[in-house]
Amino acid sequence: MTLRCAVLDDYQGAALTHADWTSLGEEVEVRVLREHLADRETLVEALADRDIVVVMRERTPFDADLLRRLPRLRLLVTTGMRNASIDLAAAAAAGVTVCGTAGGAAPPVELAWALILGLARHLTVENRALRDGGPWQSTVGQDLHGRTLGLFGLGRTGSRMARVGAAFGMEVLAWSQHLTAARAAAAGAQLADSKHDLLRRADMVSLHLVLSERTHHLLGEAELCAMKPSAYLVNTSRAGLVDHTALLRALREGWIAGAGLDVFETEPLPADDALRSLPNVLATPHLGYVTEANYRTFYGEAVEDIAAFLAGHPVRLLHAG
């Protein structure tokens, strides 16, 4: 019997070209869906006849209700080894196997630095002026050398951020709830005394934490007010780390100089969202992980996950913990 597979949210049409799906032979028929299906009924209709679903990151939540409405579903593959939008306990109860894939830390680091550099040197303003025949040099860039980089989180991605910051000649501060001075020093950073100490001292604040109940809205009105008016906030991790309402007010009222954002509470970002038009926001459509190498890993290992499941020996299993 041929199993039917759906690949969701393939915005670029890259899934079939970044992995060898033909290796699955005639056992699996693959259908790629490029448009995001935000409407629950439309999603259920599209997946009703699917045995296997491959999801891209956390774009499409699979909660208990959706899993209940997809009785044919047997295998759910997510890119990455963590996906907070999948109810793993509900999946297990429904008899759905959930597998993940590897992913690289380098692409998000590169995107975070692209945002930092774009903000510091006003690249979008100057590029627009150059294209539109505007003034020749209208801004004065902010130096990175000698300034302070503040990192929330010093794991795999945060540690890479610290090394790049040091290469730019920046002082690197770091903070997270359980970070120690020794671990910070090993990554080339100094442990900030507190969350507010980091915010008060940093010229660039970059977030590299996992979203959880503990970190949800880690930065709210009080925290954004603690930042320097000349400082920038960069978020390439999860939108929920920052209180959206407080951030909009901070940007509009000049509590901070600006923000570089790659993640949003609603994705795709609604056309009328204020973040699209604020002049002190440099935003990208969640591109942190979108690179050739990462896509080859994501989709290549998704194919491996499906093949292993068909062979009766699933790999890279994700369990409720």
Sequence and secondary structure as in RCSB ss.txt:
>XXXX:A:sequence
MTLRCAVLDDYQGAALTHADWTSLGEEVEVRVLREHLADRETLVEALADRDIVVVMRERTPFDADLLRRLPRLRL
LVTTGMRNASIDLAAAAAAGVTVCGTAGGAAPPVELAWALILGLARHLTVENRALRDGGPWQSTVGQDLHGRTLG
LFGLGRTGSRMARVGAAFGMEVLAWSQHLTAARAAAAGAQLADSKHDLLRRADMVSLHLVLSERTHHLLGEAELC
AMKPSAYLVNTSRAGLVDHTALLRALREGWIAGAGLDVFETEPLPADDALRSLPNVLATPHLGYVTEANYRTFYG
EAVEDIAAFLAGHPVRLLHAG
>XXXX:A:secstr
  EEEEE   TTS TTTSS GGGGGGGEEEEE  S   SHHHHHHHHTT SEEEE TTSS B HHHHHT TT  E
EEESSS  TTB HHHHHHTT EEE     SHHHHHHHHHHHHHHHTTHHHHHHHHHHT  S        TTSEEE
EE  SHHHHHHHHHHHHTT EEEEE TT  HHHHHHTT EE SSHHHHHHH SEEEE     TTTTT B HHHHH
HS TT EEEE S GGGB HHHHHHHHHHTSSSEEEES  SSSS  TT GGGT TTEEE SS TT SHHHHHHHHH
HHHHHHHHHHTT   SB    
